[in-house]
């Protein structure tokens, strides 16, 4: 269950609804249900992005190469799958960064890159800020917090994939 430690009592039910909505989304729904906590979180994160990111940040990587929302979402989902595989035994805790790097290096189709990895990280930071109300957040620090659970990490990666599909470019940009 997705819960943030030290959350005020009034927020606990919202966070529980958010976790349930994301779990339903991860289990096979193609888009989050309208009006869900996932929907609200994604919209809040998008609004934050409007004042924090350059135009085209979901379309052009830092390398100057184009990318699509689907590529970004697929990278987030591949990282989640890698984490599921590694953490299923709970013998070794691996983080989001490790999973993003592994899936980038293991990608034989060349869909994932440093660009998609960095944008997944940017989206995660926005989602964390939207969820917690923090003015800034870095996903690696959030991920490594001693109270973080694998479930919370997988939930946020699923929300990042949904965000990328919604707001990312549907086609590869051209110069």
C-alpha positions as CSV (number, residue, x, y, z in Angstrom):
1,X,0.0,0.0,0.0
2,X,1.3,3.4,-0.9
3,X,1.7,5.5,2.2
4,X,4.0,8.4,3.0
5,X,5.3,8.3,6.5
6,X,4.5,11.3,8.7
7,X,1.5,12.2,6.6
8,X,-1.3,14.1,8.3
9,X,-4.3,11.9,9.2
10,X,-6.5,13.7,6.6
11,X,-4.1,12.7,3.8
12,X,-3.9,9.0,4.6
13,X,-7.2,8.2,2.8
14,X,-6.2,10.1,-0.3
15,X,-2.9,8.3,-0.4
16,X,-4.6,4.9,0.0
17,X,-7.0,5.8,-2.8
18,X,-4.0,6.8,-5.0
19,X,-2.3,3.5,-4.4
20,X,-5.5,1.5,-5.2
21,X,-6.0,3.5,-8.4
22,X,-2.4,3.0,-9.5
23,X,-2.6,-0.7,-8.7
24,X,-5.7,-1.0,-10.9
25,X,-3.9,0.9,-13.6
26,X,-0.8,-1.3,-13.4
27,X,-2.9,-4.4,-13.6
28,X,-4.1,-3.6,-17.1
29,X,-6.2,-0.5,-17.5
30,X,-4.8,1.5,-20.5
31,X,-5.4,4.9,-18.8
32,X,-6.0,5.8,-15.2
33,X,-9.7,6.1,-14.3
34,X,-11.2,9.6,-14.7
35,X,-11.3,11.5,-11.5
36,X,-9.0,9.1,-9.7
37,X,-6.1,10.1,-7.4
38,X,-3.7,9.2,-10.2
39,X,-5.4,11.6,-12.5
40,X,-5.2,14.4,-10.0
41,X,-1.6,13.7,-9.2
42,X,-0.6,13.6,-12.9
43,X,-2.4,16.9,-13.5
44,X,-0.8,18.6,-10.5
45,X,2.7,17.4,-11.6
46,X,2.0,18.7,-15.1
47,X,1.1,22.1,-13.8
48,X,4.3,22.2,-11.8
49,X,6.2,21.3,-15.0
50,X,4.9,24.4,-16.8
51,X,6.9,26.7,-14.6
52,X,9.9,24.5,-14.1
53,X,10.8,23.0,-17.5
54,X,11.8,24.3,-20.8
55,X,9.4,24.0,-23.8
56,X,9.7,20.7,-25.5
57,X,11.3,18.9,-22.6
58,X,9.2,15.8,-23.2
59,X,10.0,15.9,-27.0
60,X,13.7,16.7,-27.2
61,X,16.4,15.1,-24.9
62,X,19.4,16.9,-23.5
63,X,21.4,15.4,-26.3
64,X,19.3,17.2,-28.9
65,X,17.8,14.0,-30.1
66,X,14.0,13.5,-30.4
67,X,12.0,11.2,-28.2
68,X,8.3,10.2,-27.8
69,X,6.1,10.0,-24.8
70,X,5.8,6.3,-25.5
71,X,9.6,5.8,-25.3
72,X,9.7,7.6,-22.0
73,X,6.8,5.6,-20.6
74,X,8.3,2.3,-21.9
75,X,11.6,3.2,-20.1
76,X,9.7,3.8,-16.8
77,X,7.8,0.5,-17.2
78,X,10.9,-1.5,-18.1
79,X,12.6,-0.1,-15.0
80,X,9.6,-1.2,-12.9
81,X,9.7,-4.6,-14.4
82,X,13.4,-4.9,-13.7
83,X,12.8,-3.8,-10.1
84,X,10.0,-6.4,-9.7
85,X,12.4,-9.1,-10.9
86,X,15.3,-8.1,-8.6
87,X,13.2,-7.3,-5.6
88,X,10.9,-10.3,-5.7
89,X,13.2,-12.1,-3.4
90,X,13.8,-9.0,-1.3
91,X,17.4,-10.2,-0.9
92,X,18.9,-7.2,-2.6
93,X,17.2,-3.8,-2.8
94,X,17.9,-2.0,-6.0
95,X,16.9,1.5,-6.8
96,X,15.1,3.3,-9.6
97,X,18.4,4.7,-10.9
98,X,19.9,1.2,-11.1
99,X,16.8,-0.1,-12.9
100,X,16.8,2.8,-15.4
101,X,20.5,2.3,-16.2
102,X,20.1,-1.4,-16.5
103,X,17.1,-1.2,-18.9
104,X,18.9,1.5,-20.9
105,X,22.0,-0.7,-21.3
106,X,19.9,-3.9,-21.9
107,X,17.7,-2.2,-24.6
108,X,18.5,-3.9,-28.0
109,X,15.9,-1.8,-29.8
110,X,17.6,1.5,-28.9
111,X,14.4,3.1,-27.7
112,X,15.9,4.0,-24.3
113,X,18.7,6.5,-23.8
114,X,20.3,8.9,-21.4
115,X,17.6,11.3,-22.6
116,X,14.6,9.0,-21.7
117,X,16.3,8.1,-18.4
118,X,16.8,11.8,-17.4
119,X,13.2,12.7,-18.4
120,X,11.8,9.8,-16.3
121,X,13.8,11.2,-13.4
122,X,12.4,14.7,-14.1
123,X,8.8,13.3,-14.1
124,X,9.4,11.4,-10.9
125,X,10.6,14.6,-9.2
126,X,7.5,16.4,-10.3
127,X,5.2,13.6,-9.1
128,X,7.0,13.5,-5.7
129,X,6.5,17.3,-5.4
130,X,2.9,17.1,-6.4
131,X,2.3,14.2,-4.0
132,X,4.1,15.6,-1.0
133,X,3.8,19.4,-1.5
134,X,7.6,19.7,-1.3
135,X,9.1,22.7,-3.3
136,X,11.7,20.3,-4.8
137,X,12.5,16.6,-4.7
138,X,15.1,14.4,-6.3
139,X,13.9,10.9,-7.1
140,X,17.1,9.1,-6.1
141,X,17.0,10.7,-2.7
142,X,13.3,9.9,-2.3
143,X,13.9,6.3,-3.5
144,X,16.8,5.8,-1.1
145,X,14.9,7.1,2.0
146,X,15.0,4.3,4.6
147,X,11.2,4.1,4.9
148,X,10.6,3.8,1.1
149,X,9.0,0.6,0.0
150,X,9.2,-1.3,-3.3
151,X,5.5,-0.8,-3.7
152,X,5.8,3.0,-3.4
153,X,8.6,3.0,-6.0
154,X,6.6,0.8,-8.4
155,X,3.5,3.0,-7.9
156,X,5.4,6.2,-8.8
157,X,7.0,4.6,-11.9
158,X,3.5,3.6,-13.1
159,X,2.4,7.2,-12.6
160,X,5.5,8.4,-14.5
161,X,4.6,6.2,-17.4
162,X,1.0,7.5,-17.4
163,X,2.3,11.1,-17.3
164,X,4.7,10.5,-20.2
165,X,2.0,8.9,-22.4
166,X,-0.4,11.8,-21.7
167,X,1.9,14.7,-22.1
168,X,4.8,13.4,-24.2
169,X,5.0,13.7,-27.9
170,X,3.0,11.1,-29.8
171,X,5.6,11.0,-32.6
172,X,9.3,11.6,-33.0
173,X,10.0,15.3,-33.5
174,X,11.9,16.5,-36.5
175,X,14.3,19.4,-36.6
